Amino acid sequence: MLMTDISIIVRKMRVCAERAMAGHGIGFPEQQVLMLLKARGACNQESLAAELQIDKGSIARTVAKLEEKGLVAREVNPQNKREKLVSLQPAAEEVLRDMWALYQKLEGLMYEGLAPQQIQQTNRCLEHIASNLSRALEE
């Protein structure tokens, strides 16, 4: 069943990612925030929470952990003094490089034995399914 298979894939990838990044003291939620900040640039905690679909308290705790490790900083938004923007710090670059290498390795393992056309078709199907579900939740 598709839901069961997707759930297994996500759980196994999360466990692999957490184990591999344990040396950096970075759990999966922290990895998600770092990747999102790398992709989007500085943003507020509210938009991080919305994008990752987690509550504001969880994102605040995750950002605080990353800030303690010197990987992110929270600074007052010059356009909105009531808001703080979260941004990557230079120390995050090494962690992000290690994460990128890890995710490349995991993706290679995940697609092992599949032809490039099969991988492309799988990705297209999953993107379509995700889009359908996103639209359904917006209605």
N, C-alpha and C positions, 0 to 999 in steps of 0.2 A: 504494500500500500504506500502511495506516495508520501503521505504525511509522516508515516513511521520512518521511511527511508530518509526523508529530509531531517527529521528530528535526530536520527542517529548520526547523520553526517555532521550536523551542527554541534552536537555534544562531543563527538570525537575530535573535531577540529579545535573546539574550545579547549579540551583537555590537553591536546598536543601543544597548542599555543601557550597555555598557562605554564605547562612544564618547561617548555623551551625558554620562556622569558623569566622564569623564576630567579635566575641569577641576577637579573636587573631589578627584581622585586616588583614586577609589573604583572598584574592580573589582567584578565580578559577585558573587564570594563575600562581599565586604564588604556589598554591597547586600542580599544575602539575610539576613545576620545582623542588619543594622539593621532590616529589615522585620519579622523575627521578634521582635526585642526590642520594637519598637513595638507589635506585636500582643499579645504575652504579658506584657510587663513584665520585670523583672529575673529572670534564671535562671542556673543554673550552666552551665559549658562543656559538661559531659556531656550535658545535655538539649538544648543547641543542636546538638551533633554528632548526636545521635540523630534529632532532628526534621529536620535537613538531610541526614541519611544520609551523613555524611562522617566520616572518622576523627578521633580526638581530637587528633592532632598538627596536622592541617590547621586545625581549629577554633582551636587555641591560637595558631597563626601568624596567622590572620585576625583574631582578637580583639586580638592584640598590635599589629597594624597599625592597627586602629581606635583602640586606646588611645593610640598614638603621635600620632595625628591629633587627639586630644582629643574623639573622638566617643562613646567608651564608657569606663567605669571598671570595674575589678575591685575588689570589696570583700569582706571576710570576712563570711560569713553568720553573723548573730547566733545562729541556731538550731543551726548546725553549724560550729564554728570551723575545721575542717579543709577547709572548702569556700569557694570564692570565687564571689560572684554577679557577673554581668556586667549592667550597666545603662547605659541611654542617658544621655548628657550633654546639656546645653542646646545645645551647638554642633551636635548631630546634627539639630536641628529644621529648619534651613535645607536641609541635605542631603536629609532626608526629604521636605520640600515639593517640592524639585526632582525627586526620584525619583517622587513621586506624579504630578506633572504629566507627566513622561516616560512613565510606564506608562499613564496615561490616553490620551496621544497614540498610543502603540503599539497599545493596544487598539482605538482608533478606526480606525487603519490596518488592523489585522488583520481587523476585522469590516466594513470598507467594502463596500457593495453588498449586505449581508445585511439581511433584514427582522428586526425585533425577535423575532419568533417563531422564526426560524432560529437566532438567537444563543442564545436560551433553550434550544432543543432541543439545540444543539451543546454548551452548557455542561452540561446534564443528562446527556447521553451520556458526555462526558469524565469527569464526576464518578463516574458509574456504573462506567466502565472502571477508573478509578483505585482505587475501592473494591474491585472484584473482585480486582485485582492485589495490593492491600494484604492482603486476606484470604488469598489464596493464599500469600503470603510468610510469613504468621503460622503457617500449618499445618505 
